[in-house]
Amino acid sequence: MPKLIREGVTYNHKEILEILFDFSAFKDRVARKFKDLSREIEGKANEHELWVNLYLISSDYAEDSNIRARKQQQGEALAQKIS
């Protein structure tokens, strides 16, 4: 998510929609990858491919989280410069 949801912090309508859109897009990507994964391992006993695909999904999540954190930090730095 581009912003951490914390108690006592207010968000405008646009920010909430961005958070929900990002979450939905990520959820759809993960669901699609798991469907592909389930088709690949159907009828096979290949544990190695399962672990490789799970690793790829988790690394995608970590990469998305890092990118969002950087964007959030850049936005906060820009807001501080403007102030």
C-alpha positions as CSV (number, residue, x, y, z in Angstrom):
1,M,0.0,0.0,0.0
2,P,1.3,3.4,-0.7
3,K,0.5,4.6,2.8
4,L,0.3,2.7,6.0
5,I,-3.1,3.0,7.6
6,R,-2.6,4.2,11.1
7,E,-5.0,5.1,13.9
8,G,-5.6,8.8,14.2
9,V,-4.5,9.6,10.6
10,T,-7.1,11.0,8.2
11,Y,-7.2,10.3,4.5
12,N,-9.1,11.9,1.7
13,H,-11.3,10.1,-0.7
14,K,-8.7,9.9,-3.4
15,E,-6.1,8.4,-1.1
16,I,-8.5,5.7,0.1
17,L,-9.3,4.8,-3.5
18,E,-5.6,4.6,-4.4
19,I,-5.0,2.3,-1.4
20,L,-7.9,0.1,-2.4
21,F,-6.9,0.1,-6.1
22,D,-3.3,-0.9,-5.3
23,F,-4.5,-3.7,-3.0
24,S,-7.0,-5.0,-5.5
25,A,-4.4,-5.0,-8.3
26,F,-1.9,-6.9,-6.1
27,K,-4.6,-9.4,-5.0
28,D,-5.5,-10.1,-8.6
29,R,-1.9,-10.7,-9.6
30,V,-1.4,-13.1,-6.7
31,A,-4.7,-14.9,-7.5
32,R,-3.7,-15.2,-11.2
33,K,-0.2,-16.6,-10.3
34,F,-1.7,-19.2,-7.9
35,K,-4.2,-20.3,-10.6
36,D,-1.3,-20.7,-13.1
37,L,0.7,-22.5,-10.4
38,S,-2.2,-24.9,-9.6
39,R,-2.5,-25.7,-13.4
40,E,1.2,-26.4,-13.6
41,I,1.4,-28.8,-10.7
42,E,-1.9,-30.6,-11.4
43,G,-1.1,-34.2,-11.6
44,K,2.6,-33.7,-11.0
45,A,4.6,-34.3,-7.9
46,N,7.2,-31.6,-8.5
47,E,7.8,-29.9,-5.2
48,H,10.8,-27.9,-6.5
49,E,8.6,-26.0,-9.0
50,L,6.1,-25.3,-6.3
51,W,8.7,-23.7,-4.1
52,V,10.3,-21.8,-6.9
53,N,6.9,-20.3,-7.9
54,L,6.0,-19.5,-4.3
55,Y,9.4,-17.7,-4.0
56,L,8.6,-15.7,-7.1
57,I,5.3,-14.6,-5.7
58,S,6.8,-13.6,-2.4
59,S,9.6,-11.7,-4.1
60,D,7.1,-9.8,-6.3
61,Y,5.3,-8.8,-3.1
62,A,8.5,-7.6,-1.5
63,E,9.5,-5.6,-4.6
64,D,6.0,-4.0,-4.7
65,S,6.3,-3.1,-1.0
66,N,9.8,-1.6,-1.5
67,I,8.6,0.5,-4.5
68,R,5.6,1.8,-2.6
69,A,7.7,2.7,0.5
70,R,10.2,4.6,-1.7
71,K,7.3,6.5,-3.4
72,Q,5.8,7.3,-0.1
73,Q,9.2,8.6,1.2
74,Q,9.6,10.7,-1.9
75,G,6.2,12.2,-1.5
76,E,6.8,13.0,2.1
77,A,10.1,14.6,1.2
78,L,8.5,16.7,-1.5
79,A,5.8,17.8,0.9
80,Q,8.4,18.9,3.4
81,K,10.2,20.9,0.7
82,I,7.0,22.6,-0.3
83,S,6.2,23.5,3.3
